[in-house]
Amino acid sequence: MFTVRDSFETCPTLMRDACCQTLMDMAEKNQDIVVLDSDLVNSSGLKPFFKFFPDRAIECGIAEANMIGIAAGLSAVGKVPFAHSFGCFASRRVCDQIMISCSYAKLNVRIIGSDPGVTAAKNGGTHMPFEDMGVLRSIPDITLIEPTDPVMMKDIIRQLVDAYGVYYIRMVRKEATSIYKDGSTFEIGKGNLLVDGSDVTIFASGIMVEEAVKASTILKTEGISARVVDMFTWKPIDKEMVARCAVETGCFVTAENHNVLGGLGSAIAEETVKTCPVPIEMVGVQDRFGQVGSVPFLKQEYNLTAMDIIEAARKAVARKGK
Protein backbone atom coordinates (compact mmCIF):
# COMPACT_ATOMS: atom_id res chain seq x y z
CA MET A 1 0.00 0.00 0.00
CA PHE A 2 1.16 3.54 -0.71
CA THR A 3 0.61 6.81 1.13
CA VAL A 4 0.92 10.18 -0.60
CA ARG A 5 2.76 12.98 1.18
CA ASP A 6 0.76 15.98 2.35
CA SER A 7 3.20 18.30 0.59
CA PHE A 8 5.86 17.67 -2.05
CA GLU A 9 9.50 18.67 -1.80
CA THR A 10 12.81 17.76 -3.35
CA CYS A 11 13.93 14.48 -1.86
CA PRO A 12 17.32 14.59 -0.09
CA THR A 13 18.14 11.16 -1.55
CA LEU A 14 19.08 11.07 -5.22
CA MET A 15 17.29 8.48 -7.33
CA ARG A 16 20.58 6.85 -8.34
CA ASP A 17 21.63 6.57 -4.69
CA ALA A 18 18.33 4.95 -3.75
CA CYS A 19 18.83 2.47 -6.58
CA CYS A 20 22.41 1.62 -5.63
CA GLN A 21 21.77 1.30 -1.91
CA THR A 22 18.83 -1.02 -2.49
CA LEU A 23 20.88 -3.17 -4.85
CA MET A 24 23.60 -3.38 -2.21
CA ASP A 25 21.12 -4.31 0.51
CA MET A 26 19.66 -7.03 -1.69
CA ALA A 27 23.07 -8.27 -2.83
CA GLU A 28 24.02 -9.03 0.76
CA LYS A 29 21.15 -11.51 0.87
CA ASN A 30 21.22 -12.76 -2.71
CA GLN A 31 24.54 -13.97 -4.10
CA ASP A 32 23.18 -14.09 -7.66
CA ILE A 33 22.74 -10.33 -8.11
CA VAL A 34 25.21 -8.90 -10.63
CA VAL A 35 25.48 -5.24 -11.72
CA LEU A 36 26.80 -4.16 -15.11
CA ASP A 37 27.64 -0.65 -16.28
CA SER A 38 28.86 0.98 -19.47
CA ASP A 39 31.65 3.31 -18.33
CA LEU A 40 29.20 5.33 -16.22
CA VAL A 41 29.66 4.10 -12.64
CA ASN A 42 30.14 7.65 -11.35
CA SER A 43 27.13 8.99 -13.23
CA SER A 44 24.92 6.03 -12.38
CA GLY A 45 25.77 6.16 -8.68
CA LEU A 46 26.77 2.49 -8.79
CA LYS A 47 30.37 3.07 -7.69
CA PRO A 48 29.70 1.86 -4.10
CA PHE A 49 28.34 -1.44 -5.45
CA PHE A 50 31.49 -1.87 -7.53
CA LYS A 51 33.59 -1.19 -4.42
CA PHE A 52 31.83 -3.57 -2.03
CA PHE A 53 30.93 -6.32 -4.51
CA PRO A 54 33.83 -6.32 -7.02
CA ASP A 55 33.27 -9.98 -7.90
CA ARG A 56 29.68 -9.22 -8.89
CA ALA A 57 30.24 -5.93 -10.74
CA ILE A 58 31.20 -5.79 -14.42
CA GLU A 59 32.48 -2.68 -16.17
CA CYS A 60 31.56 -3.24 -19.80
CA GLY A 61 32.95 0.00 -21.20
CA ILE A 62 31.28 1.97 -23.97
CA ALA A 63 29.89 -1.20 -25.52
CA GLU A 64 26.26 -1.23 -24.53
CA ALA A 65 25.15 -3.95 -26.94
CA ASN A 66 27.84 -6.23 -25.56
CA MET A 67 26.70 -5.35 -22.02
CA ILE A 68 23.17 -6.56 -22.75
CA GLY A 69 24.58 -9.74 -24.28
CA ILE A 70 26.63 -10.34 -21.14
CA ALA A 71 23.54 -9.71 -18.99
CA ALA A 72 21.62 -12.26 -21.04
CA GLY A 73 24.42 -14.80 -20.60
CA LEU A 74 24.48 -14.23 -16.86
CA SER A 75 20.74 -14.78 -16.72
CA ALA A 76 21.11 -18.03 -18.67
CA VAL A 77 23.30 -19.44 -15.89
CA GLY A 78 20.98 -18.33 -13.09
CA LYS A 79 22.27 -14.90 -12.19
CA VAL A 80 20.07 -11.81 -11.66
CA PRO A 81 21.66 -9.05 -13.77
CA PHE A 82 20.97 -5.31 -13.52
CA ALA A 83 22.54 -3.40 -16.44
CA HIS A 84 22.77 0.40 -16.58
CA SER A 85 23.41 3.04 -19.20
CA PHE A 86 21.92 6.40 -20.11
CA GLY A 87 18.39 5.90 -21.41
CA CYS A 88 19.30 6.75 -24.99
CA PHE A 89 21.94 4.00 -25.06
CA ALA A 90 19.95 1.54 -22.93
CA SER A 91 17.08 1.53 -25.43
CA ARG A 92 17.64 2.47 -29.05
CA ARG A 93 21.32 1.46 -29.20
CA VAL A 94 20.63 -2.00 -27.76
CA CYS A 95 17.13 -2.65 -29.06
CA ASP A 96 18.07 -5.78 -31.00
CA GLN A 97 19.97 -7.30 -28.10
CA ILE A 98 17.02 -6.70 -25.77
CA MET A 99 14.65 -8.13 -28.35
CA ILE A 100 16.56 -11.29 -29.31
CA SER A 101 19.08 -12.03 -26.57
CA CYS A 102 16.73 -11.20 -23.68
CA SER A 103 13.03 -11.17 -24.52
CA TYR A 104 12.91 -13.71 -27.37
CA ALA A 105 15.14 -16.01 -25.32
CA LYS A 106 12.77 -15.59 -22.33
CA LEU A 107 15.60 -14.65 -20.00
CA ASN A 108 15.69 -12.66 -16.78
CA VAL A 109 17.29 -9.23 -17.30
CA ARG A 110 16.78 -5.78 -15.77
CA ILE A 111 17.90 -2.72 -17.75
CA ILE A 112 18.15 0.67 -16.06
CA GLY A 113 18.00 3.64 -18.44
CA SER A 114 18.82 6.91 -16.71
CA ASP A 115 18.29 10.60 -17.54
CA PRO A 116 14.97 10.17 -19.36
CA GLY A 117 13.58 12.98 -21.50
CA VAL A 118 14.41 16.52 -20.44
CA THR A 119 16.24 15.32 -17.32
CA ALA A 120 19.23 14.68 -19.59
CA ALA A 121 19.45 18.49 -19.48
CA LYS A 122 22.90 19.77 -20.49
CA ASN A 123 23.91 16.50 -22.11
CA GLY A 124 21.70 17.72 -24.94
CA GLY A 125 19.74 16.25 -27.79
CA THR A 126 21.94 13.22 -28.54
CA HIS A 127 21.56 12.04 -24.93
CA MET A 128 17.91 13.04 -24.45
CA PRO A 129 15.69 9.97 -24.79
CA PHE A 130 12.22 11.09 -25.79
CA GLU A 131 11.65 7.74 -27.45
CA ASP A 132 13.10 5.05 -25.17
CA MET A 133 9.80 3.67 -23.87
CA GLY A 134 8.27 3.86 -27.35
CA VAL A 135 11.17 1.95 -28.87
CA LEU A 136 10.90 -0.82 -26.29
CA ARG A 137 7.11 -0.92 -25.89
CA SER A 138 6.67 -2.97 -29.07
CA ILE A 139 8.90 -5.78 -27.78
CA PRO A 140 6.82 -8.72 -26.50
CA ASP A 141 7.08 -9.80 -22.87
CA ILE A 142 8.88 -6.69 -21.63
CA THR A 143 7.79 -4.65 -18.61
CA LEU A 144 8.35 -0.87 -18.67
CA ILE A 145 8.47 1.05 -15.39
CA GLU A 146 9.17 4.70 -14.56
CA PRO A 147 9.65 4.99 -10.78
CA THR A 148 8.28 8.29 -9.48
CA ASP A 149 10.54 8.99 -6.51
CA PRO A 150 13.21 7.29 -4.36
CA VAL A 151 10.61 5.58 -2.17
CA MET A 152 9.13 3.88 -5.22
CA MET A 153 12.56 3.18 -6.68
CA LYS A 154 13.58 1.22 -3.59
CA ASP A 155 10.41 -0.85 -3.58
CA ILE A 156 10.56 -1.59 -7.31
CA ILE A 157 14.20 -2.73 -7.14
CA ARG A 158 13.37 -5.02 -4.21
CA GLN A 159 10.50 -6.57 -6.18
CA LEU A 160 12.58 -7.07 -9.31
CA VAL A 161 15.19 -9.14 -7.50
CA ASP A 162 12.65 -11.94 -7.10
CA ALA A 163 10.66 -11.34 -10.30
CA TYR A 164 11.38 -13.05 -13.61
CA GLY A 165 11.42 -11.50 -17.07
CA VAL A 166 12.79 -8.54 -18.98
CA TYR A 167 12.35 -5.18 -17.28
CA TYR A 168 13.29 -1.64 -18.31
CA ILE A 169 13.46 0.87 -15.48
CA ARG A 170 13.36 4.49 -16.64
CA MET A 171 15.25 6.33 -13.88
CA VAL A 172 15.68 10.01 -13.20
CA ARG A 173 19.33 10.01 -12.20
CA LYS A 174 19.54 12.83 -9.68
CA GLU A 175 16.94 14.97 -7.91
CA ALA A 176 13.32 13.90 -7.74
CA THR A 177 10.32 15.24 -5.89
CA SER A 178 9.13 13.20 -2.92
CA ILE A 179 5.60 12.05 -3.69
CA TYR A 180 5.21 9.01 -1.43
CA LYS A 181 5.80 8.49 2.29
CA ASP A 182 8.53 6.14 3.44
CA GLY A 183 7.43 2.54 3.66
CA SER A 184 5.01 2.74 0.75
CA THR A 185 4.77 -0.29 -1.50
CA PHE A 186 3.57 -0.51 -5.08
CA GLU A 187 2.05 -3.05 -7.42
CA ILE A 188 3.75 -3.24 -10.81
CA GLY A 189 1.13 -2.95 -13.53
CA LYS A 190 -1.34 -0.96 -11.41
CA GLY A 191 -1.79 2.82 -11.49
CA ASN A 192 -1.87 4.82 -8.26
CA LEU A 193 -4.86 7.10 -7.65
CA LEU A 194 -3.29 10.20 -6.05
CA VAL A 195 -6.13 12.73 -6.31
CA ASP A 196 -9.76 11.83 -6.89
CA GLY A 197 -11.93 13.80 -9.28
CA SER A 198 -15.00 13.49 -11.48
CA ASP A 199 -14.54 15.73 -14.54
CA VAL A 200 -11.27 14.57 -16.10
CA THR A 201 -8.50 12.06 -15.38
CA ILE A 202 -4.86 13.10 -15.68
CA PHE A 203 -2.60 10.09 -16.23
CA ALA A 204 0.97 11.13 -15.44
CA SER A 205 4.36 9.50 -15.04
CA GLY A 206 7.79 10.41 -13.69
CA ILE A 207 8.52 14.12 -13.35
CA MET A 208 5.05 14.89 -14.72
CA VAL A 209 3.30 13.52 -11.62
CA GLU A 210 4.14 16.61 -9.59
CA GLU A 211 2.99 18.85 -12.46
CA ALA A 212 -0.28 16.91 -12.68
CA VAL A 213 -1.02 17.35 -8.99
CA LYS A 214 -0.29 21.08 -9.27
CA ALA A 215 -2.61 21.28 -12.26
CA SER A 216 -5.37 19.46 -10.37
CA THR A 217 -5.17 21.96 -7.51
CA ILE A 218 -5.45 24.94 -9.85
CA LEU A 219 -8.23 23.35 -11.90
CA LYS A 220 -10.27 22.94 -8.72
CA THR A 221 -10.39 26.73 -8.37
CA GLU A 222 -11.94 26.85 -11.85
CA GLY A 223 -14.61 24.35 -10.92
CA ILE A 224 -12.98 21.42 -12.74
CA SER A 225 -12.56 18.28 -10.64
CA ALA A 226 -9.41 16.59 -11.94
CA ARG A 227 -8.42 13.07 -10.97
CA VAL A 228 -4.68 12.29 -10.97
CA VAL A 229 -3.31 8.79 -11.56
CA ASP A 230 0.39 7.97 -11.35
CA MET A 231 0.71 5.46 -14.20
CA PHE A 232 4.26 4.41 -13.39
CA THR A 233 3.97 1.12 -15.31
CA TRP A 234 3.66 1.81 -19.04
CA LYS A 235 3.61 -1.85 -20.03
CA PRO A 236 1.53 -3.71 -19.05
CA ILE A 237 -0.83 -0.74 -18.84
CA ASP A 238 -3.45 -0.86 -16.08
CA LYS A 239 -6.47 -1.74 -18.23
CA GLU A 240 -8.89 -1.78 -15.31
CA MET A 241 -7.86 1.69 -14.17
CA VAL A 242 -8.16 3.09 -17.69
CA ALA A 243 -11.63 1.64 -18.17
CA ARG A 244 -12.81 2.77 -14.75
CA CYS A 245 -11.60 6.33 -15.25
CA ALA A 246 -13.15 6.50 -18.71
CA VAL A 247 -16.56 5.65 -17.28
CA GLU A 248 -16.25 7.83 -14.18
CA THR A 249 -14.66 11.00 -15.63
CA GLY A 250 -15.42 10.84 -19.35
CA CYS A 251 -12.18 12.35 -20.65
CA PHE A 252 -8.42 12.07 -20.21
CA VAL A 253 -5.19 14.06 -20.23
CA THR A 254 -1.92 12.15 -20.47
CA ALA A 255 1.28 13.79 -19.23
CA GLU A 256 4.69 12.31 -20.05
CA ASN A 257 8.32 13.35 -20.30
CA HIS A 258 8.48 11.50 -23.62
CA ASN A 259 7.41 11.76 -27.23
CA VAL A 260 3.60 11.58 -27.43
CA LEU A 261 4.10 9.10 -30.28
CA GLY A 262 4.49 5.59 -28.92
CA GLY A 263 4.58 6.56 -25.27
CA LEU A 264 2.20 6.70 -22.31
CA GLY A 265 -0.46 8.63 -24.20
CA SER A 266 -0.38 6.11 -27.01
CA ALA A 267 -0.63 3.18 -24.61
CA ILE A 268 -3.65 4.66 -22.86
CA ALA A 269 -5.32 5.70 -26.13
CA GLU A 270 -4.84 2.20 -27.55
CA GLU A 271 -6.56 0.70 -24.54
CA THR A 272 -9.31 3.32 -24.37
CA VAL A 273 -10.54 2.81 -27.93
CA LYS A 274 -11.07 -0.88 -27.15
CA THR A 275 -13.19 -0.33 -24.04
CA CYS A 276 -14.78 3.10 -23.60
CA PRO A 277 -13.65 5.75 -26.11
CA VAL A 278 -13.36 9.22 -24.55
CA PRO A 279 -11.65 12.49 -25.56
CA ILE A 280 -7.91 12.42 -24.85
CA GLU A 281 -5.46 15.33 -24.85
CA MET A 282 -1.76 14.45 -24.76
CA VAL A 283 0.82 16.58 -22.97
CA GLY A 284 4.32 15.53 -23.91
CA VAL A 285 7.06 16.10 -26.45
CA GLN A 286 5.41 16.77 -29.80
CA ASP A 287 7.65 14.66 -32.03
CA ARG A 288 10.79 16.77 -31.57
CA PHE A 289 14.45 16.20 -30.85
CA GLY A 290 16.06 17.30 -27.59
CA GLN A 291 18.46 20.17 -26.95
CA VAL A 292 20.83 21.53 -24.31
CA GLY A 293 19.27 23.37 -21.39
CA SER A 294 18.28 23.27 -17.74
CA VAL A 295 15.32 21.11 -16.74
CA PRO A 296 13.08 24.13 -15.92
CA PHE A 297 13.89 25.70 -19.31
CA LEU A 298 13.28 22.45 -21.17
CA LYS A 299 9.97 21.82 -19.41
CA GLN A 300 8.82 25.22 -20.66
CA GLU A 301 10.28 24.67 -24.13
CA TYR A 302 8.55 21.32 -24.59
CA ASN A 303 5.30 22.30 -22.86
CA LEU A 304 5.71 19.93 -19.92
CA THR A 305 4.32 22.16 -17.17
CA ALA A 306 1.27 22.28 -14.94
CA MET A 307 -0.12 25.11 -17.08
CA ASP A 308 0.12 22.92 -20.18
CA ILE A 309 -1.78 20.18 -18.36
CA ILE A 310 -4.41 22.70 -17.27
CA GLU A 311 -4.95 23.88 -20.84
CA ALA A 312 -5.21 20.29 -22.03
CA ALA A 313 -7.72 19.49 -19.29
CA ARG A 314 -9.90 22.43 -20.31
CA LYS A 315 -9.89 21.18 -23.90
CA ALA A 316 -10.67 17.59 -22.89
CA VAL A 317 -13.60 18.64 -20.69
CA ALA A 318 -14.95 20.90 -23.44
CA ARG A 319 -14.87 17.97 -25.89
CA LYS A 320 -17.02 15.71 -23.71
CA GLY A 321 -20.39 14.98 -25.20
CA LYS A 322 -19.59 16.47 -28.58
C-alpha positions as CSV (number, residue, x, y, z in Angstrom):
1,M,0.0,0.0,0.0
2,F,1.2,3.5,-0.7
3,T,0.6,6.8,1.1
4,V,0.9,10.2,-0.6
5,R,2.8,13.0,1.2
6,D,0.8,16.0,2.3
7,S,3.2,18.3,0.6
8,F,5.9,17.7,-2.0
9,E,9.5,18.7,-1.8
10,T,12.8,17.8,-3.4
11,C,13.9,14.5,-1.9
12,P,17.3,14.6,-0.1
13,T,18.1,11.2,-1.6
14,L,19.1,11.1,-5.2
15,M,17.3,8.5,-7.3
16,R,20.6,6.8,-8.3
17,D,21.6,6.6,-4.7
18,A,18.3,5.0,-3.8
19,C,18.8,2.5,-6.6
20,C,22.4,1.6,-5.6
21,Q,21.8,1.3,-1.9
22,T,18.8,-1.0,-2.5
23,L,20.9,-3.2,-4.9
24,M,23.6,-3.4,-2.2
25,D,21.1,-4.3,0.5
26,M,19.7,-7.0,-1.7
27,A,23.1,-8.3,-2.8
28,E,24.0,-9.0,0.8
29,K,21.1,-11.5,0.9
30,N,21.2,-12.8,-2.7
31,Q,24.5,-14.0,-4.1
32,D,23.2,-14.1,-7.7
33,I,22.7,-10.3,-8.1
34,V,25.2,-8.9,-10.6
35,V,25.5,-5.2,-11.7
36,L,26.8,-4.2,-15.1
37,D,27.6,-0.7,-16.3
38,S,28.9,1.0,-19.5
39,D,31.7,3.3,-18.3
40,L,29.2,5.3,-16.2
41,V,29.7,4.1,-12.6
42,N,30.1,7.6,-11.3
43,S,27.1,9.0,-13.2
44,S,24.9,6.0,-12.4
45,G,25.8,6.2,-8.7
46,L,26.8,2.5,-8.8
47,K,30.4,3.1,-7.7
48,P,29.7,1.9,-4.1
49,F,28.3,-1.4,-5.4
50,F,31.5,-1.9,-7.5
51,K,33.6,-1.2,-4.4
52,F,31.8,-3.6,-2.0
53,F,30.9,-6.3,-4.5
54,P,33.8,-6.3,-7.0
55,D,33.3,-10.0,-7.9
56,R,29.7,-9.2,-8.9
57,A,30.2,-5.9,-10.7
58,I,31.2,-5.8,-14.4
59,E,32.5,-2.7,-16.2
60,C,31.6,-3.2,-19.8
61,G,33.0,0.0,-21.2
62,I,31.3,2.0,-24.0
63,A,29.9,-1.2,-25.5
64,E,26.3,-1.2,-24.5
65,A,25.1,-4.0,-26.9
66,N,27.8,-6.2,-25.6
67,M,26.7,-5.3,-22.0
68,I,23.2,-6.6,-22.7
69,G,24.6,-9.7,-24.3
70,I,26.6,-10.3,-21.1
71,A,23.5,-9.7,-19.0
72,A,21.6,-12.3,-21.0
73,G,24.4,-14.8,-20.6
74,L,24.5,-14.2,-16.9
75,S,20.7,-14.8,-16.7
76,A,21.1,-18.0,-18.7
77,V,23.3,-19.4,-15.9
78,G,21.0,-18.3,-13.1
79,K,22.3,-14.9,-12.2
80,V,20.1,-11.8,-11.7
81,P,21.7,-9.0,-13.8
82,F,21.0,-5.3,-13.5
83,A,22.5,-3.4,-16.4
84,H,22.8,0.4,-16.6
85,S,23.4,3.0,-19.2
86,F,21.9,6.4,-20.1
87,G,18.4,5.9,-21.4
88,C,19.3,6.7,-25.0
89,F,21.9,4.0,-25.1
90,A,20.0,1.5,-22.9
91,S,17.1,1.5,-25.4
92,R,17.6,2.5,-29.0
93,R,21.3,1.5,-29.2
94,V,20.6,-2.0,-27.8
95,C,17.1,-2.7,-29.1
96,D,18.1,-5.8,-31.0
97,Q,20.0,-7.3,-28.1
98,I,17.0,-6.7,-25.8
99,M,14.6,-8.1,-28.4
100,I,16.6,-11.3,-29.3
101,S,19.1,-12.0,-26.6
102,C,16.7,-11.2,-23.7
103,S,13.0,-11.2,-24.5
104,Y,12.9,-13.7,-27.4
105,A,15.1,-16.0,-25.3
106,K,12.8,-15.6,-22.3
107,L,15.6,-14.6,-20.0
108,N,15.7,-12.7,-16.8
109,V,17.3,-9.2,-17.3
110,R,16.8,-5.8,-15.8
111,I,17.9,-2.7,-17.8
112,I,18.2,0.7,-16.1
113,G,18.0,3.6,-18.4
114,S,18.8,6.9,-16.7
115,D,18.3,10.6,-17.5
116,P,15.0,10.2,-19.4
117,G,13.6,13.0,-21.5
118,V,14.4,16.5,-20.4
119,T,16.2,15.3,-17.3
120,A,19.2,14.7,-19.6
121,A,19.5,18.5,-19.5
122,K,22.9,19.8,-20.5
123,N,23.9,16.5,-22.1
124,G,21.7,17.7,-24.9
125,G,19.7,16.2,-27.8
126,T,21.9,13.2,-28.5
127,H,21.6,12.0,-24.9
128,M,17.9,13.0,-24.5
129,P,15.7,10.0,-24.8
130,F,12.2,11.1,-25.8
131,E,11.7,7.7,-27.5
132,D,13.1,5.0,-25.2
133,M,9.8,3.7,-23.9
134,G,8.3,3.9,-27.3
135,V,11.2,1.9,-28.9
136,L,10.9,-0.8,-26.3
137,R,7.1,-0.9,-25.9
138,S,6.7,-3.0,-29.1
139,I,8.9,-5.8,-27.8
140,P,6.8,-8.7,-26.5
141,D,7.1,-9.8,-22.9
142,I,8.9,-6.7,-21.6
143,T,7.8,-4.6,-18.6
144,L,8.4,-0.9,-18.7
145,I,8.5,1.1,-15.4
146,E,9.2,4.7,-14.6
147,P,9.7,5.0,-10.8
148,T,8.3,8.3,-9.5
149,D,10.5,9.0,-6.5
150,P,13.2,7.3,-4.4
151,V,10.6,5.6,-2.2
152,M,9.1,3.9,-5.2
153,M,12.6,3.2,-6.7
154,K,13.6,1.2,-3.6
155,D,10.4,-0.9,-3.6
156,I,10.6,-1.6,-7.3
157,I,14.2,-2.7,-7.1
158,R,13.4,-5.0,-4.2
159,Q,10.5,-6.6,-6.2
160,L,12.6,-7.1,-9.3
161,V,15.2,-9.1,-7.5
162,D,12.7,-11.9,-7.1
163,A,10.7,-11.3,-10.3
164,Y,11.4,-13.1,-13.6
165,G,11.4,-11.5,-17.1
166,V,12.8,-8.5,-19.0
167,Y,12.3,-5.2,-17.3
168,Y,13.3,-1.6,-18.3
169,I,13.5,0.9,-15.5
170,R,13.4,4.5,-16.6
171,M,15.2,6.3,-13.9
172,V,15.7,10.0,-13.2
173,R,19.3,10.0,-12.2
174,K,19.5,12.8,-9.7
175,E,16.9,15.0,-7.9
176,A,13.3,13.9,-7.7
177,T,10.3,15.2,-5.9
178,S,9.1,13.2,-2.9
179,I,5.6,12.0,-3.7
180,Y,5.2,9.0,-1.4
181,K,5.8,8.5,2.3
182,D,8.5,6.1,3.4
183,G,7.4,2.5,3.7
184,S,5.0,2.7,0.7
185,T,4.8,-0.3,-1.5
186,F,3.6,-0.5,-5.1
187,E,2.1,-3.0,-7.4
188,I,3.8,-3.2,-10.8
189,G,1.1,-2.9,-13.5
190,K,-1.3,-1.0,-11.4
191,G,-1.8,2.8,-11.5
192,N,-1.9,4.8,-8.3
193,L,-4.9,7.1,-7.7
194,L,-3.3,10.2,-6.1
195,V,-6.1,12.7,-6.3
196,D,-9.8,11.8,-6.9
197,G,-11.9,13.8,-9.3
198,S,-15.0,13.5,-11.5
199,D,-14.5,15.7,-14.5
200,V,-11.3,14.6,-16.1
201,T,-8.5,12.1,-15.4
202,I,-4.9,13.1,-15.7
203,F,-2.6,10.1,-16.2
204,A,1.0,11.1,-15.4
205,S,4.4,9.5,-15.0
206,G,7.8,10.4,-13.7
207,I,8.5,14.1,-13.4
208,M,5.0,14.9,-14.7
209,V,3.3,13.5,-11.6
210,E,4.1,16.6,-9.6
211,E,3.0,18.8,-12.5
212,A,-0.3,16.9,-12.7
213,V,-1.0,17.3,-9.0
214,K,-0.3,21.1,-9.3
215,A,-2.6,21.3,-12.3
216,S,-5.4,19.5,-10.4
217,T,-5.2,22.0,-7.5
218,I,-5.5,24.9,-9.8
219,L,-8.2,23.3,-11.9
220,K,-10.3,22.9,-8.7
221,T,-10.4,26.7,-8.4
222,E,-11.9,26.8,-11.8
223,G,-14.6,24.4,-10.9
224,I,-13.0,21.4,-12.7
225,S,-12.6,18.3,-10.6
226,A,-9.4,16.6,-11.9
227,R,-8.4,13.1,-11.0
228,V,-4.7,12.3,-11.0
229,V,-3.3,8.8,-11.6
230,D,0.4,8.0,-11.3
231,M,0.7,5.5,-14.2
232,F,4.3,4.4,-13.4
233,T,4.0,1.1,-15.3
234,W,3.7,1.8,-19.0
235,K,3.6,-1.8,-20.0
236,P,1.5,-3.7,-19.0
237,I,-0.8,-0.7,-18.8
238,D,-3.5,-0.9,-16.1
239,K,-6.5,-1.7,-18.2
240,E,-8.9,-1.8,-15.3
241,M,-7.9,1.7,-14.2
242,V,-8.2,3.1,-17.7
243,A,-11.6,1.6,-18.2
244,R,-12.8,2.8,-14.8
245,C,-11.6,6.3,-15.3
246,A,-13.2,6.5,-18.7
247,V,-16.6,5.6,-17.3
248,E,-16.2,7.8,-14.2
249,T,-14.7,11.0,-15.6
250,G,-15.4,10.8,-19.3
251,C,-12.2,12.3,-20.7
252,F,-8.4,12.1,-20.2
253,V,-5.2,14.1,-20.2
254,T,-1.9,12.2,-20.5
255,A,1.3,13.8,-19.2
256,E,4.7,12.3,-20.0
257,N,8.3,13.4,-20.3
258,H,8.5,11.5,-23.6
259,N,7.4,11.8,-27.2
260,V,3.6,11.6,-27.4
261,L,4.1,9.1,-30.3
262,G,4.5,5.6,-28.9
263,G,4.6,6.6,-25.3
264,L,2.2,6.7,-22.3
265,G,-0.5,8.6,-24.2
266,S,-0.4,6.1,-27.0
267,A,-0.6,3.2,-24.6
268,I,-3.7,4.7,-22.9
269,A,-5.3,5.7,-26.1
270,E,-4.8,2.2,-27.6
271,E,-6.6,0.7,-24.5
272,T,-9.3,3.3,-24.4
273,V,-10.5,2.8,-27.9
274,K,-11.1,-0.9,-27.1
275,T,-13.2,-0.3,-24.0
276,C,-14.8,3.1,-23.6
277,P,-13.7,5.8,-26.1
278,V,-13.4,9.2,-24.5
279,P,-11.6,12.5,-25.6
280,I,-7.9,12.4,-24.8
281,E,-5.5,15.3,-24.9
282,M,-1.8,14.4,-24.8
283,V,0.8,16.6,-23.0
284,G,4.3,15.5,-23.9
285,V,7.1,16.1,-26.4
286,Q,5.4,16.8,-29.8
287,D,7.6,14.7,-32.0
288,R,10.8,16.8,-31.6
289,F,14.4,16.2,-30.8
290,G,16.1,17.3,-27.6
291,Q,18.5,20.2,-26.9
292,V,20.8,21.5,-24.3
293,G,19.3,23.4,-21.4
294,S,18.3,23.3,-17.7
295,V,15.3,21.1,-16.7
296,P,13.1,24.1,-15.9
297,F,13.9,25.7,-19.3
298,L,13.3,22.4,-21.2
299,K,10.0,21.8,-19.4
300,Q,8.8,25.2,-20.7
301,E,10.3,24.7,-24.1
302,Y,8.6,21.3,-24.6
303,N,5.3,22.3,-22.9
304,L,5.7,19.9,-19.9
305,T,4.3,22.2,-17.2
306,A,1.3,22.3,-14.9
307,M,-0.1,25.1,-17.1
308,D,0.1,22.9,-20.2
309,I,-1.8,20.2,-18.4
310,I,-4.4,22.7,-17.3
311,E,-5.0,23.9,-20.8
312,A,-5.2,20.3,-22.0
313,A,-7.7,19.5,-19.3
314,R,-9.9,22.4,-20.3
315,K,-9.9,21.2,-23.9
316,A,-10.7,17.6,-22.9
317,V,-13.6,18.6,-20.7
318,A,-15.0,20.9,-23.4
319,R,-14.9,18.0,-25.9
320,K,-17.0,15.7,-23.7
321,G,-20.4,15.0,-25.2
322,K,-19.6,16.5,-28.6
